[in-house]
Amino acid sequence: MSQVRIVLTTAGSQEEARKIARALVERKLAACVNIGPQVESIYRWQGKVESAAEWLLIIKTRAEVFERVRDSIRELHSYELPECVMLEVSGGSEDYLTWIGESVE
């Protein structure tokens, strides 16, 4: 099974999304980060249903650096409780998965 993982987070602005994405790639914690266009998130926070415009970050990384990715997101993020979930990659283009593995330290 591949050690490649996808980590998802959101940011409250495009500028913040770019800052987080660039830092993760520069720190070699991610091979690539896609920033999706503005999405609307509806969520429960402190007992109330809220709605916010956010930017989705799709982070390509490896399982063994997840804790460092999570800690970096926490460090760079303006949210009190930023989203940070890791998804397992069960398959894909071998060349692409190799590139991710070689790009992350």
C-alpha positions in Angstrom: 0.0 0.0 0.0 1.2 3.5 -0.8 2.4 5.8 1.9 1.0 8.8 -0.1 -1.7 10.7 1.8 -4.1 13.5 1.0 -4.6 16.1 3.7 -7.6 18.5 3.6 -7.9 21.8 5.3 -9.7 25.0 4.6 -8.7 28.7 4.9 -10.8 31.8 5.4 -9.1 33.7 2.6 -7.3 33.1 -0.6 -4.2 34.8 0.8 -4.2 32.6 3.8 -4.6 29.5 1.7 -1.7 30.5 -0.5 0.5 31.2 2.6 -0.2 27.8 4.0 0.3 26.0 0.7 3.6 27.7 -0.1 5.0 27.1 3.4 4.1 23.4 3.2 5.8 23.0 -0.2 8.8 25.1 0.8 9.2 23.0 4.0 9.1 19.9 1.8 6.1 18.6 3.8 4.0 18.5 0.6 4.8 17.8 -3.0 1.8 19.9 -4.2 -1.1 21.7 -2.7 -4.2 22.5 -4.8 -6.2 25.5 -3.7 -9.8 25.0 -4.7 -12.0 28.0 -5.6 -14.2 29.5 -2.9 -16.5 27.0 -1.3 -19.3 27.6 1.2 -18.9 25.7 4.5 -21.9 25.1 6.8 -20.8 23.9 10.2 -21.7 23.8 13.9 -19.4 26.0 16.1 -19.9 26.8 19.8 -23.5 25.6 19.7 -24.6 27.5 16.6 -24.9 26.7 12.9 -22.6 28.9 11.0 -21.8 29.6 7.4 -18.5 30.8 5.9 -16.8 31.3 2.5 -13.6 29.3 2.5 -10.8 28.0 0.2 -10.2 24.3 0.1 -6.6 23.0 0.3 -5.8 19.5 -1.1 -2.3 18.6 0.2 -0.3 15.8 -1.3 2.1 14.3 1.2 3.4 11.1 2.9 2.0 9.4 6.0 5.2 9.7 8.0 5.2 13.5 7.9 1.5 14.0 8.8 2.2 15.2 12.3 4.5 17.9 10.9 1.9 18.9 8.3 -0.8 19.1 11.1 1.5 21.2 13.3 2.4 23.5 10.5 -1.2 24.1 9.6 -1.9 24.8 13.3 1.0 27.3 13.4 0.1 29.1 10.1 -3.6 29.1 10.4 -5.8 32.0 11.8 -8.6 29.6 12.9 -8.8 28.5 16.5 -9.6 25.0 15.3 -8.5 24.5 11.7 -9.6 21.5 9.7 -6.9 18.8 9.3 -7.9 15.4 8.1 -5.8 12.8 6.4 -7.1 10.4 3.7 -5.4 7.2 2.6 -4.5 6.9 -1.1 -5.1 3.3 -2.2 -3.9 3.6 -5.7 -2.9 6.0 -8.5 -0.3 6.6 -11.2 2.9 4.9 -10.0 5.0 7.7 -11.5 2.9 10.4 -9.8 2.9 8.6 -6.5 6.7 8.2 -6.8 7.1 11.9 -7.5 5.1 12.8 -4.3 7.3 10.4 -2.3 10.5 11.9 -3.7 9.3 15.5 -3.1 8.5 15.1 0.6 11.2 14.8 3.2 
